[in-house]
Amino acid sequence: MNTKVTSLAKRSETLQDAAAAVFVISRDDIRRSGVTSIPEALRLAPGVEVTRKGANSWGVALRGFNHDLSNKLLVLIDGRSVYSPLYAGVFWDAQDTLLEDIVRIEVIFGPGGTLWGANAVNGVINIITRSSQDTQDGFAELGGGDEEKGFAGVRYGGRLGDYTARAYVKAFDRDDSLLLDGEDARDGWRMGQGGFRIDRKTPLDHYTLQGDIYSGSEEGEFRDDFTLGTLPDDPQPGKSTFVGGNLLARWERENVDRSGLRLQSYYDHTRRNIPGAYNVKVHTLDVDFQYHFRASSRQEVTLGAGVRVVQDQLDNTLFATFEPDQRTMKTYSVFAQDKVDLWRERLYLTLGSKFEYNDFTGFESQPNARLSWSVSDDQMLWASASRAVRVPSRLDADLTLTAPLAIEGIPLPIYVNVNGNEDFHSETLKAYETGWRYQPLDELSFDLAFFYNEYDDLQTMEPEAPLIIPDPTIPYIVLPNALANGMEGRSHGGTMSTQWQPVSFWRLRFQYAYLDLDLKSKPESSDVSAENIEDNSPRNQYSVLSFLDLPHNLSLYTGFRFVDELQSLGVDDYTALDMSLGWKASNDIEALLTVQNLTDKGHLEFGGNKEIERSVFARLIVRF
């Protein structure tokens, strides 16, 4: 109940006061579980759909619509959005940091658009790193295994007068995944990253400056750019690359009268090249301001405003053509939220809305109303109603995609063509939620949340009449499609998390999530993908996590999870067992041995033909 969260109200509050489905993944849980990436760490939260599609590809979603990029989930790192305005979603292969420096990951299930803006439709994930004041030492890790071929990281912190600072570098090399026929998938992944953080604290103010740079490459098979009317060459081995960097500055002030302000600005640059597909550069500049104060003894008001400018530049190919090939997109926003004490600091009503203007759909509003009731010191109930939007991206409005297709018995070249729609509307959600938190004992707690969602104007791909192009060399066939807002639907479900510490040295957590997603095409739509989208997410997920301290400075993490089938993707339900044994040789030296997927040699998690294999690796940690 006393766990602190900041992402829900954009300022610190306890779970006791949080009128939303919120789960916190702690730094201790991340360390003891032995995970090596942020997506793996997200498996520690209930209801987060984490699917690994190969060595370098992940899908992460909340409450359905899992896909390569999962466009209804907003992901932040220290308040910096990593949601791609080009493709609408998150490139998880480029999101990394030194896991040792993460203080917690806050997962908010349900709309977060009132405070965070567009695209926070089904939830928000905020990865929060430690202040440099808390990392005034040295840290080094070195590890490797059969799949995690090698990884290393070094960080050092120190003082610069009134400032504290740290800097880090890290790198890894991940092996190819395995195809169903036993051959290597040729999708190995390598990446290096470095960064710094500087903090200065006074009695009232906290100043932060931080930044990161990274570079990575991924093996794969790629086609060269082709010409219509000619049969494309077979895919050949190659590498895709991505590089980027960011710089963030933040000033926070907390006054003695409980008012405060926060001013944050960041610049982000990323470049990604996939041979034969696209080469893109994206620059993002964001400025965000918020101010909170007590309007009366019973009212807390939070106001904010922001502006974001995104500029991109693309080298088009026939496979992926953006028109125009470069564009500057601006988003302006303001928000207001009022939290009112209705009865004796037990019953609170929160009302608020965000108002945004973007270049694609113009004005958007995202209101919400939340009610929380502290039934007792150890029990609270909450309910909410919200509206959120997923605004169009460049993919929805400006992309023309052309892909070769082979159909047995037809000798002519065939191409599937998908055209963006300048009139694409925002996808909308109306969400209704309720929840209950109860901690009858210091050693036992329950957290339940239920939701009902109504979606409208979801993306569809509408087929158009086939075209036969009488090219002078070889005639060819084009199967054109246009993007539209031809789908609607509903979903309902919930999550449960129970934590129990029967003895001081043993902590258990049971987690369960249920999702029922029901989509249908509108009468004017010819799209037939509703059932496939429904099946992209498991109906049932549950996990049992154990954190056990053993004699002789040993610790054992055991994580068992069950994930339901994805029928249309041909993925059977599966169970996975992960274990991590740690030994603290001294206060400064620690070793861990981690085994993932003990229950089988390999399994599919999201269609395709790449198995997720059993993995064994060791890690040595030294603090100095």
C-alpha angles and dihedrals in degrees: 000000000000096000109127121234129178107176097076099058098014087244135069120286136147127253085248087070099035112110094196143068100275130165127185122209105204129217089241092055091050093050096046095046091060095224118161102200140044095245090054090051090054089064086074091072124077118254098008107137105221116175124175114209099183141319094310107020130085137173119205125179143155122220097355142307094097112179141139092292103011098216097201097064124083114208124193135183110204088338094309112125116233093183109126114236088195101058102012105243145052128296096216093187089069097046110093143128137160102294090210088067096053109104094188144331115230115206116194114191114208134022119339098171097117092071105016101036134220123007094029086111107133097016152315129251115196118187108202123196128205124265113255086242087071095050102057095141143060126276131184132173133184127181149144147163144163098307099015090058093184141337135174139174138181129190132175130185132193146147130275104190107287090355132083120209144178137186131194144183128193139171140178142186118209123195127236118275120237128257120225090253091058097255124125113267093218093228102123116159132213128178142166128195139176137178150153142221131201123190136182123187130192128172090274108017138058119193122192133184119177141156146172139200126195143176129191144168134201128199120228146130117276139179122227116240108283138205124239111255094032127092110247118242118254115272114272130204114268145133135261117207137202131184133173150143143201140200123200131186124187136179120192128182128187115189126205090248089063093253120124147163138216128200118185133172132174141177121208129186127185135172125189129182125190111179113245092004114064147318114211139179120194128188120191128188118184132180121185130179131183136175128190129188142155108262089188139344088281103036133075115187127194121192129181147167136189147173129205127190120192122186123184137181124194137192099216126216130186089257093057120017123175117197111229096029091212130033141171114217124191130195124189123190144176129181139185130192130180123194112197127194102223097177133014097312088297104091120047133181119199121193126178149134142198121221119200138178118203134175095245107050104006118219121026131176127199112187129177139183122200132184124193128183124190099209089184139338090279102036137056138172127203140180135183145181120203145168123213137173138207105212121211119270130207088269091060097046110025111024127107111189121193120185130174117242129195118211117182113243097022111101096191123090111261126201130190111216124197118188127198120232122231088202095053109142128216116271109240137208133193109194132190118190141173135178148175132214122191132174108180092169135022087246098047134056139166129202121184129175132179130188143185118197133191116198128192138178093022118175119272135175109229116202119227132196114297117249129215110207112203095215111183091234106037123351112229139192126236122199103198125200132180129210115240143158096255104136137078135171153145137244137188136180143107150221134239129195124183122184122192131176105189093176133014094258100046130063125181132191128190118194132184133177131185127191131181112183118185117184132171138178118249117248092259093051128092094190115127101187099100095099093047092052090050090054094051089084129055118246093215132030129168137167140183117209125191127192110188130178112208133191121276093039093295125142130188128202119193122183122182121181138177122204122190124234125279097216103188091047093052093241116144122213111269143187125218131193121199124185132183124187116197130192122192103205091181139337088282105037127061133167129196133190114198130189120187127194096014093165097069143008092243144339141183118252103178115012125269121091104282119110123210103230134209110270133201124185141155131218132198118200125193125185120196 
